[in-house]
Amino acid sequence: MFIFKRVFSFFGLDQAIFFATTANGISAIGNVVSIILILKNLSILEQGYYYTFLSIAAIQSFFEMGLNGIIVQYVAYEKAQLHWQDQFRLFGNIKSLSRLKSLFLFFKKWYSIFGILLLLSLITVGYLFFTRYDNDNVQWFWPWVFLCSSVTVSFCLSPILAFIQGLGLVKEATRIVLFQTIFRLSTLWIFLFLDFKLYSLSISSLVASVFVLSLIFAKFKKIWFFISEIVVTEKINYKNEILPYQWRIAVSWISGFFIFQLFNPVLFVVEGPVIAGQMGMTLSVLNGILSVSTAWISTRIPLFSTHIANLNYQELDISFKRTLYQSTIVNIGCLLIFFFIVYFLRVSNFTYLGRAFSERFLDYFPLSLMMLTIVINHIIACFATYLRCHKRDPFFIYSFITAVLNLLSTLILGQQFGLLGLTVGYFLIVLISFPVLYAVYKKKKYEWHLTEI
């Protein structure tokens, strides 16, 4: 027991990080089980519709516009001036209480309006797309409508969990996400096994959302009642306080979104479906590792924001550096484990159901380049989180420039030299951008802390 405590202490593994990383790990393992059940219970045509459903549904992120991360930071800023009187009531600065209620009302209005727009957009886009490429052997309309509804419900629940994290209840929020992941996957497997076909996806998502909603209401209903009784005397000004920061976050996120979404189509055209599939599977694992390691930094956002709100920069830097080192060690460790697993699969020529697993990932050289970019991207993500906790994002213009360079590199080098050109070009762009972004991080950190002391 003592050894486990020492290990947990060295890696900074608290309950919030444990729940977050466990949820990511279960999701990764669960996806493997899901693939097996999909292969067994869905036809080739239905599999195509299944994954296309997921791809189109991903446009929900454009309606969020980076607001979930902003919720955590802005709520944490106001919470820094407040204290828990008991388990569900806050007391302290009246202005901060009022702004907290104002934030709650604003986010409620935003997600209500954009939730309706999301539902209508998903149904419309899906209908136009699938009608054009319709196949009489697949019943897609009602499964798609139900999925749109469940995605919208999940979309409207996400700010509630972000608000809970901003209040400092990170452990409680990540625990709910863990339960949601377990419930969603188990429900998906059950309905796939029961031969519900495409309905399985929408049912599992909707059931998991209802389950999460019941947990939120049961655990935090007294907090919501308390917030609803706060009298608003000072409001948050969206145009002046949130929008200048939000659009920068949105630009950064959208830039990264288009970078990774472009790899597979280009490789599919140039190299064929096999190489494109290898890139897709490799990126799936690497992004999963990145999600696990960044859980260390993302669960610290309320703490960082509180230190900044209180001008406690020394404690902020101590906490950030410790978290940066711990998360980077985890990132590199997971990547090495993944590399050795791929090596073992190839040496042993491991097969399952007549299929060689070693053929599902990139060759060693492009794989190594992609792994190195994950390490660098992890460190950059940590720097970006640190700066964004100040309610500013100086990285956004560099994210946009990097996205444009990656776009050109992928289209030009990818078409000319295939997989090798694409991965080398991407690695060099990330490598060159790192010292530039590090210099920006150091400069802004010095300037902001000097002027605010």
Order of alpha helices (4+ residues) and beta strands (2+ residues): alpha-alpha-alpha-alpha-alpha-beta-beta-alpha-alpha-alpha-alpha-alpha-alpha-alpha-alpha-beta-beta-alpha-alpha
